[in-house]
């Protein structure tokens, strides 16, 4: 599914995105990952394959994300049509150097690399499905990543209840 002129606001803390199949959850995640860790100038097939994001029939498409920190706002833009990366800082200054943008985003997000983010802060749909199957290894992983040792049983119960509700639809 392509996301066109899509806007969403995430509250501070943990966010869970839940919707029916083909609603755009994976597209949203790929767009965020491209915004935070991508390179609009890249010619890698992985980047080029995201053309479903484009908004018209030419090769132009962009991703723009606003990050809010206390008393400040940052806007990262990945313009894949013009092959330009940009990070607008709260003071009005604009960074266009890929390395400097990545350093600043890593500092803001707390995850300097895509692999670091994926291995510590992001739980994919396939992993969540395993929770419903009672995978104790995955339950421990979620507990370690997100809850930092908190009890996971009530979250597992809630997920099981929601999975049952979805399957009843």
C-alpha positions as CSV (number, residue, x, y, z in Angstrom):
1,X,0.0,0.0,0.0
2,X,1.3,3.5,-0.8
3,X,0.9,6.3,1.7
4,X,0.1,9.6,0.1
5,X,0.1,12.8,2.1
6,X,-0.1,10.8,5.2
7,X,0.2,12.4,8.6
8,X,0.4,10.8,12.0
9,X,1.4,12.0,15.5
10,X,3.1,9.7,18.0
11,X,2.9,10.5,21.7
12,X,6.0,10.3,23.8
13,X,6.9,6.8,24.9
14,X,5.9,3.4,23.5
15,X,3.7,3.4,20.4
16,X,1.9,0.4,19.0
17,X,0.4,0.4,15.5
18,X,-2.4,-2.0,15.0
19,X,-4.7,-2.2,12.0
20,X,-6.0,-4.8,9.5
21,X,-3.8,-6.4,6.9
22,X,-2.9,-4.1,3.9
23,X,-3.7,-1.0,5.9
24,X,-0.2,0.4,5.5
25,X,1.6,-0.5,8.8
26,X,4.7,-1.9,7.0
27,X,4.7,1.1,4.5
28,X,4.7,3.5,7.5
29,X,7.5,1.6,9.1
30,X,9.6,1.6,5.9
31,X,8.9,5.3,5.4
32,X,10.1,6.1,9.0
33,X,13.2,4.0,8.6
34,X,14.0,5.7,5.3
35,X,13.4,9.1,6.9
36,X,15.7,8.3,9.9
37,X,18.3,6.1,8.4
38,X,17.9,6.3,4.6
39,X,19.7,8.3,1.9
40,X,17.7,10.0,-0.8
41,X,20.7,10.0,-3.1
42,X,21.1,6.2,-2.9
43,X,20.8,4.1,-6.0
44,X,20.5,0.9,-4.0
45,X,17.7,-1.3,-5.2
46,X,16.2,-1.4,-1.7
47,X,15.6,2.3,-1.8
48,X,14.5,2.4,-5.4
49,X,11.9,-0.3,-4.8
50,X,10.0,2.1,-2.6
51,X,8.6,3.9,-5.6
52,X,5.1,3.1,-4.4
53,X,5.5,6.1,-2.1
54,X,5.6,8.5,-5.0
55,X,2.8,10.9,-5.3
56,X,2.6,11.4,-9.1
57,X,3.6,9.6,-12.2
58,X,7.2,10.8,-12.4
59,X,10.0,9.6,-10.2
60,X,9.5,12.2,-7.5
61,X,8.6,11.3,-4.0
62,X,9.7,12.5,-0.6
63,X,9.4,11.7,3.1
64,X,9.2,14.4,5.6
65,X,9.2,13.8,9.4
66,X,9.0,16.4,12.2
67,X,10.7,15.4,15.4
68,X,9.8,17.3,18.5
69,X,12.2,17.6,21.4
70,X,11.6,19.7,24.5
71,X,11.4,23.3,23.4
72,X,12.6,22.5,19.8
73,X,11.5,21.0,16.6
74,X,13.6,19.2,13.8
75,X,12.4,18.4,10.3
76,X,14.1,15.7,8.3
77,X,13.3,15.5,4.6
78,X,14.3,12.8,2.2
79,X,13.5,14.0,-1.4
80,X,14.1,11.0,-3.6
81,X,13.2,12.8,-6.8
82,X,15.8,15.5,-6.3
83,X,18.1,13.0,-4.4
84,X,18.6,15.4,-1.5
85,X,18.7,14.9,2.2
86,X,17.9,17.8,4.6
87,X,17.6,18.3,8.3
88,X,16.2,21.6,9.5
89,X,17.4,22.5,13.0
90,X,15.4,24.5,15.6
91,X,17.7,27.5,15.0
92,X,16.8,27.6,11.3
93,X,20.1,26.1,10.2
94,X,19.8,23.4,7.6
95,X,22.1,20.3,7.4
96,X,22.5,18.7,4.0
97,X,25.6,16.5,4.6
98,X,24.4,12.9,5.0
99,X,26.9,12.1,7.7
100,X,26.1,15.1,9.8
101,X,22.3,14.5,9.4
102,X,22.8,10.9,10.5
103,X,24.8,11.9,13.5
104,X,22.2,14.4,14.6
105,X,19.3,12.0,14.0
106,X,21.1,9.3,15.9
107,X,21.6,11.6,18.8
108,X,17.9,12.7,18.8
109,X,16.5,9.2,18.4
110,X,18.9,7.5,20.7
111,X,19.8,5.0,18.0
112,X,22.7,5.9,15.8
113,X,22.2,3.1,13.3
114,X,19.4,1.3,11.6
115,X,20.6,-2.1,12.9
116,X,20.7,-0.7,16.4
117,X,17.2,0.6,16.1
118,X,15.8,-2.7,14.6
119,X,17.6,-4.8,17.3
120,X,16.5,-2.8,20.3
121,X,13.5,-0.5,19.7
122,X,11.4,-2.1,16.9
123,X,9.3,-5.3,17.2
124,X,8.1,-6.4,13.8
125,X,4.7,-7.9,13.1
126,X,6.1,-11.4,12.6
127,X,7.7,-11.2,16.1
128,X,4.4,-10.1,17.7
129,X,2.6,-13.0,16.2
130,X,5.0,-15.3,18.0
131,X,3.9,-13.7,21.3
132,X,0.4,-15.2,20.7
133,X,2.0,-18.6,20.2
134,X,3.7,-18.4,23.6
135,X,7.3,-18.1,22.5
136,X,9.1,-17.7,25.8
137,X,12.2,-16.6,24.0
138,X,10.3,-13.7,22.3
139,X,8.6,-12.8,25.5
140,X,12.0,-12.4,27.2
141,X,13.2,-10.3,24.2
142,X,10.2,-7.9,24.4
143,X,10.7,-7.7,28.1
144,X,14.3,-6.8,27.7
145,X,13.8,-4.4,24.8
146,X,10.8,-2.4,25.9
147,X,9.8,-3.1,29.5
148,X,13.3,-3.3,30.9
149,X,12.4,-6.1,33.3
150,X,8.8,-5.3,34.0
151,X,6.2,-8.1,34.2
152,X,5.0,-9.1,30.8
153,X,2.2,-11.4,31.7
154,X,-0.6,-8.8,31.5
155,X,0.7,-7.6,28.1
156,X,0.7,-11.1,26.8
157,X,-2.9,-11.6,28.1
158,X,-4.0,-8.4,26.4
159,X,-2.3,-9.4,23.1
160,X,-3.9,-12.8,23.2
161,X,-7.3,-11.2,23.9
162,X,-6.9,-8.8,21.0
163,X,-5.7,-11.5,18.7
164,X,-8.8,-13.5,19.6
165,X,-11.0,-10.5,18.9
166,X,-9.4,-10.0,15.5
167,X,-9.8,-13.6,14.6
168,X,-13.5,-13.5,15.5
169,X,-14.1,-10.6,13.0
